[in-house]
Amino acid sequence: MTQVVTLRIPNAQDRVALAEIELCGELMIAASAAGEERLSPDRIDEVLDVAGVECRTTVPRQGPHRR
């Protein structure tokens, strides 16, 4: 029996998911190259290129990392 792969046109959710994956990849690359233990919030903003972008919602920053 032959299997057929159907290609479909990506929808908006696909594009958003791909953009999120790309941003996560950029963060992982920056984190692996960082000398410090964690990326600072300013460095994260720089990597994600969000400097000057006004956000409508706020996400609380993480507290100190517990071990």
Secondary structure, DSSP 8 states (H G I E B T S, - for coil): -----------HHHHHHHHHHHHHHHHHHHHHH-SSSS--HHHHHHHHT-TT---SS----------
